[in-house]
Amino acid sequence: MFDLISQIYLGIEGYMLPCMSKQLFGLECPGCGFQRAVLFLLKGDLVASFKMYPGLFPMILLFSFLLVNQFREIRNASKIIISLASVTVIFILTNFVLNLLH
């Protein structure tokens, strides 16, 4: 199983998109690190994934909840969606600001 994931990881790594904001202006955008964080997650390195892009984990929770909510109606779903989306945005923006300060 690990060999398959390693092959996928190495195969995908060559197709990562460059950040246009970083290339043009020298500044990372709020999405910088997302692709690498997904690759670390596929590799099983949760700590490196979180350090690379902390917003990935609440984003996964949000999209998982949205998927489940499509097939099963959940009470107060709109409040949960707003909360998860807010946490995701806070994580992404906090990471962005911290990266700008470094």
N, C-alpha and C positions, 0 to 999 in steps of 0.2 A: 504494500500500500504506500509506504514511504517513497519507494522508487518512482511510482506513478506520479505522486505529488511533486517530487523533485523534477521529473521530466516536464511536467506542466509548468512548474515554476521557472525553469530554465528556458522553456519555449516561449512563454509569455513575456519574459523579461526583455527580449529583443524587440518587442512591439509596443513598448510603453511610449505614450505620447509626451512630447516635451511641453513644458509650460511656456506659453507665449509671453505671458507677463514677465516671467523671469528672464526670458531671452531678450525682450524688447526694452524693459525698464530696469532689469536687475533686481526686481522685488518679487518675492514669492506671493502668489495669490492665495485666497482662502482654501483652495482645493489642492494646493501643493502638498505632496506626500500621500495623497489618497491611493494612488496606484501601487506605490511601494508598500503601503500599509496592508493593502489587500494581498499582495504577494507574501508578506511576512505572515499574515493570517493563514493563507493556504499552506505555508510551510510549517505552521504550528507554533510560531514564535509570537505568542500573545503580547508579551511585554514590549518587544520591538515594534509590533504593530501599533500598540497603544501610544508608545513614545513618538512614532512617526506621524500618526494622525488620530488623536484621541476621539474625534467626532465619529469615527467609523463604528464604534460599538453602540452608541445610542441610535445611530442611523440604522444599523442592523435590527435593533429592537423595534424601531419605528416601522420599517418596511415589513418585518415579520408580523407585527400587530395589524398593519393594513391588509396583509395577505389573509390572515386568519379572519379578520373582520369581513372580508368579502364572502366567505363561506359560512360564517356563523355570526349572527347578530350579537353584539356585545353591548351590554347596558353601559351608558355613559361613554360610548366609544369616542364621541367628538371631543370630550374633555381629555381623555387619555391621549388622543392623537395630538391635540394642541400641546399638551404637556411634553410628550415625547419629542415633538418637533421643536419646541422651545429649548429643551435640554440639548438637542442636537445642534441647534444654531448657536447656543451659548458655548458649547465645547469647541465648535469650529471657529467662532470669532475669538474666543480666548486664546486658542492655539495660534491663530493668525497674528494677534497683537503681540503675544510672547515671542513669536518668530521675528517680528519687526523690531522688537527691542534688543534682540541678540545680534 
